[in-house]
Protein backbone atom coordinates (compact mmCIF):
# COMPACT_ATOMS: atom_id res chain seq x y z
CA UNK A 1 0.00 0.00 0.00
CA UNK A 2 2.83 2.36 0.82
CA UNK A 3 4.46 1.71 -2.56
CA UNK A 4 1.20 2.48 -4.34
CA UNK A 5 0.80 5.66 -2.31
CA UNK A 6 4.33 6.75 -3.20
CA UNK A 7 3.67 5.98 -6.87
CA UNK A 8 0.44 8.01 -6.78
CA UNK A 9 2.22 11.03 -5.28
CA UNK A 10 5.02 10.75 -7.83
CA UNK A 11 2.45 10.53 -10.63
CA UNK A 12 0.66 13.65 -9.43
CA UNK A 13 3.96 15.56 -9.34
CA UNK A 14 4.69 14.41 -12.89
CA UNK A 15 1.30 15.63 -14.08
CA UNK A 16 1.84 19.04 -12.47
CA UNK A 17 5.26 19.30 -14.13
CA UNK A 18 3.73 18.48 -17.54
CA UNK A 19 0.97 21.05 -17.02
CA UNK A 20 3.60 23.63 -16.03
CA UNK A 21 5.62 22.92 -19.17
CA UNK A 22 2.47 23.31 -21.32
CA UNK A 23 1.62 26.64 -19.67
CA UNK A 24 5.14 27.95 -20.19
CA UNK A 25 5.16 26.78 -23.82
CA UNK A 26 1.77 28.40 -24.45
CA UNK A 27 3.04 31.64 -22.95
CA UNK A 28 6.07 31.61 -25.23
CA UNK A 29 3.90 30.96 -28.29
CA UNK A 30 1.49 33.74 -27.39
CA UNK A 31 4.34 36.16 -26.77
CA UNK A 32 6.05 35.21 -30.04
CA UNK A 33 2.94 35.47 -32.21
CA UNK A 34 1.14 38.27 -30.34
CA UNK A 35 1.59 40.90 -33.12
CA UNK A 36 0.02 38.57 -35.67
CA UNK A 37 -2.79 37.57 -33.30
CA UNK A 38 -3.45 41.21 -32.45
CA UNK A 39 -3.52 42.13 -36.13
CA UNK A 40 -5.96 39.32 -36.90
CA UNK A 41 -8.33 40.19 -34.06
CA UNK A 42 -7.82 43.82 -34.88
CA UNK A 43 -8.95 47.08 -33.39
CA UNK A 44 -9.97 50.02 -35.51
CA UNK A 45 -6.36 51.12 -35.99
CA UNK A 46 -5.02 47.63 -36.68
CA UNK A 47 -7.64 46.96 -39.34
CA UNK A 48 -7.97 49.78 -41.91
CA UNK A 49 -11.45 48.79 -43.23
CA UNK A 50 -12.81 48.66 -39.66
CA UNK A 51 -11.17 51.98 -38.90
CA UNK A 52 -12.93 53.67 -41.83
CA UNK A 53 -16.27 52.00 -41.00
CA UNK A 54 -16.11 53.31 -37.42
CA UNK A 55 -14.86 56.75 -38.44
CA UNK A 56 -17.44 57.41 -41.19
CA UNK A 57 -20.50 55.55 -39.88
CA UNK A 58 -21.95 58.17 -37.52
CA UNK A 59 -21.75 60.99 -40.06
CA UNK A 60 -23.27 58.69 -42.68
CA UNK A 61 -26.19 58.03 -40.32
CA UNK A 62 -26.60 61.77 -39.70
CA UNK A 63 -26.63 62.52 -43.43
CA UNK A 64 -29.19 59.79 -44.12
CA UNK A 65 -31.41 61.05 -41.32
CA UNK A 66 -31.20 64.63 -42.57
CA UNK A 67 -32.09 63.88 -46.19
CA UNK A 68 -34.88 61.58 -45.02
CA UNK A 69 -36.53 64.36 -43.02
CA UNK A 70 -36.05 66.98 -45.74
CA UNK A 71 -37.42 65.30 -48.82
CA UNK A 72 -34.11 63.94 -50.05
CA UNK A 73 -32.02 67.13 -49.95
CA UNK A 74 -29.38 68.38 -47.55
CA UNK A 75 -30.19 72.03 -48.29
CA UNK A 76 -33.73 72.27 -49.73
CA UNK A 77 -34.38 75.22 -52.03
CA UNK A 78 -38.10 74.87 -52.78
CA UNK A 79 -39.55 73.68 -49.51
CA UNK A 80 -42.44 73.67 -47.05
CA UNK A 81 -41.54 74.36 -43.42
CA UNK A 82 -42.93 71.77 -41.00
CA UNK A 83 -41.79 71.00 -37.43
CA UNK A 84 -38.59 72.98 -37.98
CA UNK A 85 -37.71 70.91 -41.04
CA UNK A 86 -37.40 72.37 -44.52
CA UNK A 87 -39.18 69.68 -46.52
CA UNK A 88 -38.43 69.69 -50.22
CA UNK A 89 -41.31 69.72 -52.72
CA UNK A 90 -40.85 66.62 -54.85
CA UNK A 91 -43.89 67.56 -56.92
CA UNK A 92 -44.87 71.21 -57.35
CA UNK A 93 -46.91 73.78 -59.23
CA UNK A 94 -47.42 77.42 -58.35
CA UNK A 95 -50.73 77.50 -60.26
CA UNK A 96 -54.15 76.73 -58.85
CA UNK A 97 -56.17 73.84 -60.29
CA UNK A 98 -53.07 72.37 -61.94
CA UNK A 99 -51.44 69.02 -61.27
CA UNK A 100 -47.91 69.25 -59.98
CA UNK A 101 -44.72 68.64 -61.95
CA UNK A 102 -42.10 66.20 -60.69
CA UNK A 103 -39.10 68.06 -59.29
CA UNK A 104 -36.70 65.14 -58.87
CA UNK A 105 -37.30 62.60 -61.67
CA UNK A 106 -34.23 60.65 -60.50
CA UNK A 107 -35.00 60.70 -56.78
CA UNK A 108 -32.84 57.77 -55.70
CA UNK A 109 -29.79 59.09 -57.55
CA UNK A 110 -30.41 62.57 -56.15
CA UNK A 111 -30.48 61.22 -52.58
CA UNK A 112 -27.27 59.26 -53.18
CA UNK A 113 -25.56 62.40 -54.47
CA UNK A 114 -26.74 64.46 -51.49
CA UNK A 115 -25.46 61.91 -48.98
CA UNK A 116 -22.13 61.69 -50.78
CA UNK A 117 -21.65 65.47 -50.61
CA UNK A 118 -22.68 65.57 -46.97
CA UNK A 119 -20.01 63.08 -45.81
CA UNK A 120 -17.17 64.24 -48.07
CA UNK A 121 -15.31 66.25 -45.42
CA UNK A 122 -15.60 63.39 -42.95
CA UNK A 123 -14.27 60.88 -45.46
CA UNK A 124 -11.23 63.08 -46.21
CA UNK A 125 -10.54 63.56 -42.50
CA UNK A 126 -10.88 59.83 -41.75
CA UNK A 127 -8.43 58.73 -44.43
CA UNK A 128 -5.94 61.39 -43.40
CA UNK A 129 -6.27 60.24 -39.79
CA UNK A 130 -5.75 56.63 -40.84
CA UNK A 131 -2.60 57.55 -42.74
CA UNK A 132 -1.19 59.55 -39.82
CA UNK A 133 -1.96 56.74 -37.38
CA UNK A 134 0.09 54.20 -39.32
CA UNK A 135 2.94 56.61 -39.96
CA UNK A 136 3.26 57.14 -36.20
CA UNK A 137 3.62 53.37 -35.83
CA UNK A 138 6.58 53.30 -38.20
CA UNK A 139 4.83 52.21 -41.38
CA UNK A 140 5.64 53.54 -44.81
CA UNK A 141 2.22 54.64 -46.05
CA UNK A 142 1.02 55.29 -49.58
CA UNK A 143 -2.56 56.53 -49.90
CA UNK A 144 -4.12 57.37 -53.26
CA UNK A 145 -7.72 58.67 -53.34
CA UNK A 146 -10.11 57.20 -55.92
CA UNK A 147 -13.75 57.19 -56.93
CA UNK A 148 -16.41 57.45 -54.24
CA UNK A 149 -19.98 56.22 -54.52
CA UNK A 150 -23.03 56.06 -52.27
CA UNK A 151 -25.70 53.51 -53.17
CA UNK A 152 -29.23 53.01 -51.86
CA UNK A 153 -29.80 49.26 -51.94
CA UNK A 154 -32.56 46.99 -50.62
CA UNK A 155 -32.45 47.18 -46.81
CA UNK A 156 -29.06 48.92 -46.72
CA UNK A 157 -26.97 51.89 -47.79
CA UNK A 158 -23.35 51.50 -48.82
CA UNK A 159 -20.61 54.06 -49.26
CA UNK A 160 -17.69 52.73 -51.33
CA UNK A 161 -14.31 54.45 -51.43
CA UNK A 162 -11.92 53.13 -54.07
CA UNK A 163 -8.86 54.40 -52.26
CA UNK A 164 -5.58 52.50 -52.56
CA UNK A 165 -3.72 52.09 -49.28
CA UNK A 166 -0.31 50.40 -49.11
CA UNK A 167 1.28 49.73 -45.71
CA UNK A 168 4.89 48.58 -45.50
CA UNK A 169 6.73 47.54 -42.36
CA UNK A 170 8.75 44.44 -43.04
CA UNK A 171 5.88 42.98 -45.07
CA UNK A 172 3.47 44.90 -47.29
CA UNK A 173 -0.32 45.04 -47.06
CA UNK A 174 -2.47 46.57 -49.79
CA UNK A 175 -6.11 47.69 -49.72
CA UNK A 176 -7.90 48.78 -52.90
CA UNK A 177 -11.40 49.50 -51.65
CA UNK A 178 -13.22 50.45 -48.46
CA UNK A 179 -16.95 49.91 -47.93
CA UNK A 180 -19.04 51.44 -45.16
CA UNK A 181 -22.46 49.79 -44.75
CA UNK A 182 -25.55 51.01 -42.93
CA UNK A 183 -28.72 49.01 -42.27
CA UNK A 184 -31.49 51.27 -43.54
CA UNK A 185 -34.46 50.82 -45.89
CA UNK A 186 -34.40 54.29 -47.44
CA UNK A 187 -34.31 52.57 -50.84
CA UNK A 188 -37.77 51.08 -50.22
CA UNK A 189 -39.19 54.30 -48.75
CA UNK A 190 -37.92 56.36 -51.69
CA UNK A 191 -39.52 53.87 -54.10
CA UNK A 192 -42.89 54.30 -52.38
CA UNK A 193 -42.42 58.09 -52.44
CA UNK A 194 -41.91 57.86 -56.20
CA UNK A 195 -45.17 55.94 -56.52
CA UNK A 196 -47.07 58.57 -54.52
CA UNK A 197 -45.55 61.33 -56.62
CA UNK A 198 -46.82 59.51 -59.71
CA UNK A 199 -50.40 59.79 -58.41
CA UNK A 200 -49.84 63.43 -57.44
CA UNK A 201 -48.73 64.42 -60.92
CA UNK A 202 -51.47 62.38 -62.63
CA UNK A 203 -54.44 62.88 -60.31
CA UNK A 204 -53.42 65.67 -57.96
CA UNK A 205 -53.61 63.39 -54.91
CA UNK A 206 -52.77 59.91 -53.61
CA UNK A 207 -54.76 57.48 -51.46
CA UNK A 208 -52.44 56.53 -48.59
CA UNK A 209 -54.50 53.65 -47.14
CA UNK A 210 -53.76 51.58 -50.23
CA UNK A 211 -50.06 51.55 -49.38
CA UNK A 212 -50.66 50.56 -45.75
CA UNK A 213 -52.91 47.72 -46.87
CA UNK A 214 -50.23 46.37 -49.16
CA UNK A 215 -47.19 47.14 -46.93
CA UNK A 216 -48.20 46.04 -43.42
CA UNK A 217 -45.12 47.50 -41.72
CA UNK A 218 -45.59 50.88 -43.37
CA UNK A 219 -47.34 53.91 -41.90
CA UNK A 220 -48.25 56.65 -44.38
CA UNK A 221 -49.51 60.03 -43.19
CA UNK A 222 -50.81 62.83 -45.39
CA UNK A 223 -50.79 66.24 -43.72
CA UNK A 224 -52.59 69.10 -45.45
CA UNK A 225 -50.89 72.48 -45.06
CA UNK A 226 -53.50 75.05 -46.09
CA UNK A 227 -52.72 76.36 -49.57
CA UNK A 228 -49.04 75.42 -49.48
CA UNK A 229 -49.75 71.81 -50.34
CA UNK A 230 -49.35 68.65 -48.30
CA UNK A 231 -46.70 66.57 -46.60
CA UNK A 232 -46.40 62.82 -46.92
CA UNK A 233 -44.68 61.04 -44.04
CA UNK A 234 -43.61 57.43 -44.63
CA UNK A 235 -42.56 55.51 -41.52
CA UNK A 236 -41.36 51.93 -41.13
CA UNK A 237 -43.20 50.70 -38.02
CA UNK A 238 -40.48 48.18 -37.15
CA UNK A 239 -37.32 50.24 -37.54
CA UNK A 240 -38.68 53.77 -37.15
CA UNK A 241 -36.94 54.78 -40.39
CA UNK A 242 -38.75 57.68 -42.01
CA UNK A 243 -38.94 59.60 -45.26
CA UNK A 244 -41.05 62.69 -45.71
CA UNK A 245 -41.61 65.06 -48.61
CA UNK A 246 -43.94 67.83 -49.76
CA UNK A 247 -46.24 68.17 -52.77
CA UNK A 248 -48.33 71.04 -54.11
CA UNK A 249 -50.87 69.82 -56.65
CA UNK A 250 -54.47 70.65 -57.55
CA UNK A 251 -54.65 73.48 -55.00
CA UNK A 252 -57.71 75.71 -54.74
CA UNK A 253 -57.55 79.47 -54.02
CA UNK A 254 -58.59 80.77 -50.60
CA UNK A 255 -62.40 80.82 -50.27
CA UNK A 256 -62.92 78.26 -53.03
CA UNK A 257 -63.99 74.87 -51.79
CA UNK A 258 -62.30 71.90 -53.40
CA UNK A 259 -64.73 69.42 -54.99
CA UNK A 260 -65.17 66.16 -53.09
CA UNK A 261 -65.56 64.02 -56.19
C-alpha positions in Angstrom: 0.0 0.0 0.0 2.8 2.4 0.8 4.5 1.7 -2.6 1.2 2.5 -4.3 0.8 5.7 -2.3 4.3 6.7 -3.2 3.7 6.0 -6.9 0.4 8.0 -6.8 2.2 11.0 -5.3 5.0 10.7 -7.8 2.4 10.5 -10.6 0.7 13.7 -9.4 4.0 15.6 -9.3 4.7 14.4 -12.9 1.3 15.6 -14.1 1.8 19.0 -12.5 5.3 19.3 -14.1 3.7 18.5 -17.5 1.0 21.0 -17.0 3.6 23.6 -16.0 5.6 22.9 -19.2 2.5 23.3 -21.3 1.6 26.6 -19.7 5.1 28.0 -20.2 5.2 26.8 -23.8 1.8 28.4 -24.5 3.0 31.6 -22.9 6.1 31.6 -25.2 3.9 31.0 -28.3 1.5 33.7 -27.4 4.3 36.2 -26.8 6.1 35.2 -30.0 2.9 35.5 -32.2 1.1 38.3 -30.3 1.6 40.9 -33.1 0.0 38.6 -35.7 -2.8 37.6 -33.3 -3.4 41.2 -32.4 -3.5 42.1 -36.1 -6.0 39.3 -36.9 -8.3 40.2 -34.1 -7.8 43.8 -34.9 -8.9 47.1 -33.4 -10.0 50.0 -35.5 -6.4 51.1 -36.0 -5.0 47.6 -36.7 -7.6 47.0 -39.3 -8.0 49.8 -41.9 -11.5 48.8 -43.2 -12.8 48.7 -39.7 -11.2 52.0 -38.9 -12.9 53.7 -41.8 -16.3 52.0 -41.0 -16.1 53.3 -37.4 -14.9 56.7 -38.4 -17.4 57.4 -41.2 -20.5 55.5 -39.9 -21.9 58.2 -37.5 -21.7 61.0 -40.1 -23.3 58.7 -42.7 -26.2 58.0 -40.3 -26.6 61.8 -39.7 -26.6 62.5 -43.4 -29.2 59.8 -44.1 -31.4 61.1 -41.3 -31.2 64.6 -42.6 -32.1 63.9 -46.2 -34.9 61.6 -45.0 -36.5 64.4 -43.0 -36.0 67.0 -45.7 -37.4 65.3 -48.8 -34.1 63.9 -50.1 -32.0 67.1 -50.0 -29.4 68.4 -47.5 -30.2 72.0 -48.3 -33.7 72.3 -49.7 -34.4 75.2 -52.0 -38.1 74.9 -52.8 -39.6 73.7 -49.5 -42.4 73.7 -47.0 -41.5 74.4 -43.4 -42.9 71.8 -41.0 -41.8 71.0 -37.4 -38.6 73.0 -38.0 -37.7 70.9 -41.0 -37.4 72.4 -44.5 -39.2 69.7 -46.5 -38.4 69.7 -50.2 -41.3 69.7 -52.7 -40.8 66.6 -54.9 -43.9 67.6 -56.9 -44.9 71.2 -57.3 -46.9 73.8 -59.2 -47.4 77.4 -58.4 -50.7 77.5 -60.3 -54.2 76.7 -58.9 -56.2 73.8 -60.3 -53.1 72.4 -61.9 -51.4 69.0 -61.3 -47.9 69.3 -60.0 -44.7 68.6 -62.0 -42.1 66.2 -60.7 -39.1 68.1 -59.3 -36.7 65.1 -58.9 -37.3 62.6 -61.7 -34.2 60.6 -60.5 -35.0 60.7 -56.8 -32.8 57.8 -55.7 -29.8 59.1 -57.5 -30.4 62.6 -56.1 -30.5 61.2 -52.6 -27.3 59.3 -53.2 -25.6 62.4 -54.5 -26.7 64.5 -51.5 -25.5 61.9 -49.0 -22.1 61.7 -50.8 -21.6 65.5 -50.6 -22.7 65.6 -47.0 -20.0 63.1 -45.8 -17.2 64.2 -48.1 -15.3 66.2 -45.4 -15.6 63.4 -42.9 -14.3 60.9 -45.5 -11.2 63.1 -46.2 -10.5 63.6 -42.5 -10.9 59.8 -41.7 -8.4 58.7 -44.4 -5.9 61.4 -43.4 -6.3 60.2 -39.8 -5.8 56.6 -40.8 -2.6 57.5 -42.7 -1.2 59.5 -39.8 -2.0 56.7 -37.4 0.1 54.2 -39.3 2.9 56.6 -40.0 3.3 57.1 -36.2 3.6 53.4 -35.8 6.6 53.3 -38.2 4.8 52.2 -41.4 5.6 53.5 -44.8 2.2 54.6 -46.0 1.0 55.3 -49.6 -2.6 56.5 -49.9 -4.1 57.4 -53.3 -7.7 58.7 -53.3 -10.1 57.2 -55.9 -13.7 57.2 -56.9 -16.4 57.5 -54.2 -20.0 56.2 -54.5 -23.0 56.1 -52.3 -25.7 53.5 -53.2 -29.2 53.0 -51.9 -29.8 49.3 -51.9 -32.6 47.0 -50.6 -32.4 47.2 -46.8 -29.1 48.9 -46.7 -27.0 51.9 -47.8 -23.3 51.5 -48.8 -20.6 54.1 -49.3 -17.7 52.7 -51.3 -14.3 54.5 -51.4 -11.9 53.1 -54.1 -8.9 54.4 -52.3 -5.6 52.5 -52.6 -3.7 52.1 -49.3 -0.3 50.4 -49.1 1.3 49.7 -45.7 4.9 48.6 -45.5 6.7 47.5 -42.4 8.7 44.4 -43.0 5.9 43.0 -45.1 3.5 44.9 -47.3 -0.3 45.0 -47.1 -2.5 46.6 -49.8 -6.1 47.7 -49.7 -7.9 48.8 -52.9 -11.4 49.5 -51.6 -13.2 50.4 -48.5 -16.9 49.9 -47.9 -19.0 51.4 -45.2 -22.5 49.8 -44.8 -25.6 51.0 -42.9 -28.7 49.0 -42.3 -31.5 51.3 -43.5 -34.5 50.8 -45.9 -34.4 54.3 -47.4 -34.3 52.6 -50.8 -37.8 51.1 -50.2 -39.2 54.3 -48.8 -37.9 56.4 -51.7 -39.5 53.9 -54.1 -42.9 54.3 -52.4 -42.4 58.1 -52.4 -41.9 57.9 -56.2 -45.2 55.9 -56.5 -47.1 58.6 -54.5 -45.6 61.3 -56.6 -46.8 59.5 -59.7 -50.4 59.8 -58.4 -49.8 63.4 -57.4 -48.7 64.4 -60.9 -51.5 62.4 -62.6 -54.4 62.9 -60.3 -53.4 65.7 -58.0 -53.6 63.4 -54.9 -52.8 59.9 -53.6 -54.8 57.5 -51.5 -52.4 56.5 -48.6 -54.5 53.6 -47.1 -53.8 51.6 -50.2 -50.1 51.6 -49.4 -50.7 50.6 -45.8 -52.9 47.7 -46.9 -50.2 46.4 -49.2 -47.2 47.1 -46.9 -48.2 46.0 -43.4 -45.1 47.5 -41.7 -45.6 50.9 -43.4 -47.3 53.9 -41.9 -48.3 56.7 -44.4 -49.5 60.0 -43.2 -50.8 62.8 -45.4 -50.8 66.2 -43.7 -52.6 69.1 -45.4 -50.9 72.5 -45.1 -53.5 75.1 -46.1 -52.7 76.4 -49.6 -49.0 75.4 -49.5 -49.8 71.8 -50.3 -49.3 68.7 -48.3 -46.7 66.6 -46.6 -46.4 62.8 -46.9 -44.7 61.0 -44.0 -43.6 57.4 -44.6 -42.6 55.5 -41.5 -41.4 51.9 -41.1 -43.2 50.7 -38.0 -40.5 48.2 -37.1 -37.3 50.2 -37.5 -38.7 53.8 -37.1 -36.9 54.8 -40.4 -38.8 57.7 -42.0 -38.9 59.6 -45.3 -41.1 62.7 -45.7 -41.6 65.1 -48.6 -43.9 67.8 -49.8 -46.2 68.2 -52.8 -48.3 71.0 -54.1 -50.9 69.8 -56.7 -54.5 70.7 -57.5 -54.6 73.5 -55.0 -57.7 75.7 -54.7 -57.6 79.5 -54.0 -58.6 80.8 -50.6 -62.4 80.8 -50.3 -62.9 78.3 -53.0 -64.0 74.9 -51.8 -62.3 71.9 -53.4 -64.7 69.4 -55.0 -65.2 66.2 -53.1 -65.6 64.0 -56.2 
